[in-house]
Amino acid sequence: MTQQRVAFIFPGQGAQYVGMGRELAEAYPVVAETLREAEAALGEPLTDVMFHGPAERLKQTYYTQPAILSLSVAIARLATSVVHPCAVAGHSLGEYSALVAAGCLSLKDAVCAVRLRARFMEEAVPPGTGIMAAVLGLEAQQVEEICQAAGGLGIVEPATYNGGKQVVVAGTLEGVETATRLALEAGARRVQPLNVSGPFHSSLLEPAGKRLRDVLQKIRMRQCEIPVYCNAYAAAVRNPDEIVEVLVKQVSSPVRWEETIRAMRADGVTAFVELGPGRVLSGLVRRIDPDVEVLNVEDPASWSKFVAWAEGNDVI
């Protein structure tokens, strides 16, 4: 029997789809109860949008972020009945799910905070002036150099280091368009514009971070029960004062996902379980480290596979 040190990881915006969580909520009371808890905190019919759509409504940040967070936390509560993780991490929005799972934030405070975070981020940059694009097929250093070269025509910065030669850039329309042209000239396999409402994780979002600090400082946070590896520094944090600062910095700083996974591996994590809608993070982790065990839980079928895996391994 293989000994495993398991980390839970949580997806960010973009992972949502209509129907997410419905079958799990029907089968497992803890999932349904958690979603009801989130609805009560928000005063919104969140599960109706999650389960039935329409898709355009679910894509609205106002619903998307609380929905992904709530479902991720619900699945984490189910998963901890089988496995207690040694660490957690989340991609962008998913960092809030990780903090709830680590006992730092209550679900109520987290869903209310992410709704305000979403509003602040959208209001920081006028609609249509800031965009994001994924650059595929170039090394991170190449993308950084391209951003520097394109900066004279507008702001463009690395926003997410996903690993596997995938770097997302963000900035003004002119800056990202220039970087796109330069990336393709440099041999990028593809540059994919992202369907998001602003240049998230760039310096253009600093005003949003300042507004978010005021919100976070009023929330009661507890010492994390397990390490939370944060996006901004790719390092573990536990202290509430640290966590306020990393969440503020996260808004306008790159998501260092590849470094985060490598740091967790270096600290002894041998298996990652993605909890929440979709399998985006599972794919990223496999590209970063093909030798690591990766699972996900988003529906009854994947839950059954996870339980069987846990029973067949010595999980510590």
PyMOL commands that set and color helices and strands:
alter all, ss='L'
color gray80, all
select helices_A, chain A and resi 22-27+29-42+46-52+55-58+61-79+94-101+107-124+140-153+173-185+203-216+240-252+257-266+280-288+300-311
alter helices_A, ss='H'
color red, helices_A
select strands_A, chain A and resi 2-4+6-10+87-90+130-136+156-161+166-172+190-193+228-229+236-237+271-275+293-297+313-315
alter strands_A, ss='S'
color yellow, strands_A
deselect
rebuild
show_as cartoon
